[in-house]
Structures are given as structure tokens and as C-alpha cells.
Amino acid sequence: MAGFKFRLDGLRATVLAALPAQQASPANGDQSFMKPVADFITAEIGKMDGKFNGVMVLANGEFDKQTGRTVATIQIYGKKL
């Protein structure tokens, strides 16, 4: 089983650039689910109104390929910076 937990806060472009670098724990464990998580968050940020030039992302969860179990909480807040 692998898990992830991260908080990103800043300009939209900065947060979008940092998303692909997020890693699951343990670092030597399964990282395959992190790209779909980053892709989902990227898509949701893309749907935000243009008046928000900043964003804060709070994300945590865990996944296990063998059991097919995935649990995640992702919160995305638009900010005017």
C-alpha cells in the first residue's frame, strides 16, 4: 500500500509545475497512481474561473493495487493573489 499527502499554495502556474513532482510514500513504493492524481488536480484547476490567479491544493490518500482500493481527499481553493 502507498499513500500521499501534500499541500501546494501559490500562483496557478507554480502549483501546476509542482504537481508532477509529488511522490507517494514510501518513496521506493508504488508511484503509478501519482500521475492520475496530478492529472485530475490539473484538470480541476483548469476549470477554475480566470479571476483566480492563485490556488491552494490540500491532498491526501492511499492506494493499493492488489486490493483495488483507493481513498483520497482532495481540496482545491481558488485565490486572488
Secondary structure, DSSP 8 states (H G I E B T S, - for coil): -EEEEEEEEEEHHHHHHHGGG---BSTTS--TTHHHHHHHHHHHHHTS-TT--EEEEEEEEEEETTTTEEEEEEEEEEE--
